[in-house]
Amino acid sequence: MEQLIQQIVNGISLGSIYALIALGYTMVYGIVKLINFAHGDVFMVGAFIGFYSISYFHLGIFPALIISMAACAVFGMLIERIAYKPLRNATRIAALITAIGVSLFIEYGTIYLRGAQPQAYPNVVPLHDLKIFGVVISGQSIMILAVSIILMVLLQFIVHRTKIGKAMRAVSHDMDAAKLMGINVNNTISATFAIGSALAGAAGVIFGMYYTTIDPLMGIIPGLKAFVAAVLGGIGIIPGAMVGGLLLGVIESFVSAAGFSLWRDGVAFVVLILILLLRPAGLFGKNVKEKV
Amino acid sequence: MLKINDINVYYGNIHALKGVSLDINQGEIVTLIGANGAGKSTLLKTISGLLKPKTGEIIFENVNVAGKLPQLIVKRGISQVPEGRRVFANMTVEENLELGAYLRKDKKEIREDFDKVYQLFPRLEERRKQLSGTLSGGEQQMLAMGRALMARPRLLLLDEPSMGLAPLLVKTIFRIIEEINKTGTTILLVEQNAHMALSIADRAYVIETGKIVADGSAAELSNSDQIRKAYLGGH
């Protein structure tokens, strides 16, 4: 029983990281129908920015988190303006291939700038491990959970209560109709990339704290898994990405705990295959019927 | 108020509007009738800035707005109720109306306009908190019209408001269009239902394969043999 709860706790910590990354995938897909494969690399850049803020500028975890989020927001907007915007009316496959190109460019650009060696992440989490009924919840886990929950609540607030959030939902539902409302579609798309990338940046920093090492190719696997999480929840659906991420994290923890830890990375793709076979629209997705 | 001079619009190689010119005076209801694919929606999209004309001018209140971004055109006072309503199905009725007022910052007047829209369409007030995707076709049409009015347009473009609605509902919608017009909003109405459109319009244009082929007062066109044969069922 304790073992079970322990695994759920671990799974939720891991899953909240996936969820934060998956949110960016799903938001961007929702608005421009593009799987932004460079998203996992924004996560990596976020982890490094957090690392430099802490190690070289001796900042605390929260300033580092905020700096990383802000820098990633700008980075995400730049990627969109430079790489994707010129292709907005091109075929989707052209944009997708470009995204893969951007991804490789960021990965190997980072290696060019700082080398490929892994980097130990400083442990600056000001929290102690917590022991409840025999279950150990590490300070890192508590931190991850707290940060994720705050960011997700904030995101829900932005998307549902603010003007830019409403514009984002309108553009993602019907771009031309949104234009007829006077919504500036380019700015709205930029804002979506900014928010999604900021979440990835935050995920990068807390990932670094949790796993204690980072490297320039660290974004690939979590990026792919977050993509699976987004598809699992229903791509384009924000609560879907949250649930999909958490679920995937918990599934992975259980697979590891059952003694198949070598299969950990594979299981995400088994989930992907299963969801595509059984429920292609995702857990939260539905086929919307149009009324005439 | 609106003066379109000889615009040409292309979809790739397809010449969709061939030298269309059209005038709308302040306070009028002008209707544009024509068959499917004649270019009616293309013209409205071009006025709203969703499409750019290759040549020609669109003069609205003495400013050429041809090829300007949609948000600038909405800001200048032209709103469109698009074909097929295009309401934001995943948002509530209230949120749809808020988006209609997206460019406005005058909070107090926006509140007043909410009341005005709810007065015009009491059904929408009853369903304020409902997702607009769950509304009936007629209610969605009302919402699309209310949403456009939230921008306080001086010129309202309506694209096929009667499409897919029961005859009784069509009558209601047309009565409301007349009411909107009486409050000082100029209207350009695109319709396949020529009979209904001519019954409320002051003037009309007939468009065929991208060209204006006839124009005149609504009464004149209703009585023209040619128009009766082609668009009014030949009675």
Boltz contact constraints between the chains, C-beta under 6 A:
constraints:
  - contact:
      token1: [A, 170]
      token2: [B, 88]
      max_distance: 6.0
  - contact:
      token1: [A, 170]
      token2: [B, 99]
      max_distance: 6.0
  - contact:
      token1: [A, 173]
      token2: [B, 88]
      max_distance: 6.0
  - contact:
      token1: [A, 173]
      token2: [B, 90]
      max_distance: 6.0
  - contact:
      token1: [A, 174]
      token2: [B, 86]
      max_distance: 6.0
  - contact:
      token1: [A, 176]
      token2: [B, 50]
      max_distance: 6.0
  - contact:
      token1: [A, 177]
      token2: [B, 86]
      max_distance: 6.0
  - contact:
      token1: [A, 179]
      token2: [B, 70]
      max_distance: 6.0
  - contact:
      token1: [A, 180]
      token2: [B, 48]
      max_distance: 6.0
  - contact:
      token1: [A, 180]
      token2: [B, 80]
      max_distance: 6.0
  - contact:
      token1: [A, 181]
      token2: [B, 99]
      max_distance: 6.0
  - contact:
      token1: [A, 181]
      token2: [B, 102]
      max_distance: 6.0
  - contact:
      token1: [A, 182]
      token2: [B, 71]
      max_distance: 6.0
  - contact:
      token1: [A, 182]
      token2: [B, 74]
      max_distance: 6.0
  - contact:
      token1: [A, 182]
      token2: [B, 102]
      max_distance: 6.0
  - contact:
      token1: [A, 182]
      token2: [B, 103]
      max_distance: 6.0
  - contact:
      token1: [A, 183]
      token2: [B, 102]
      max_distance: 6.0
  - contact:
      token1: [A, 184]
      token2: [B, 71]
      max_distance: 6.0
  - contact:
      token1: [A, 291]
      token2: [B, 137]
      max_distance: 6.0
  - contact:
      token1: [A, 292]
      token2: [B, 164]
      max_distance: 6.0
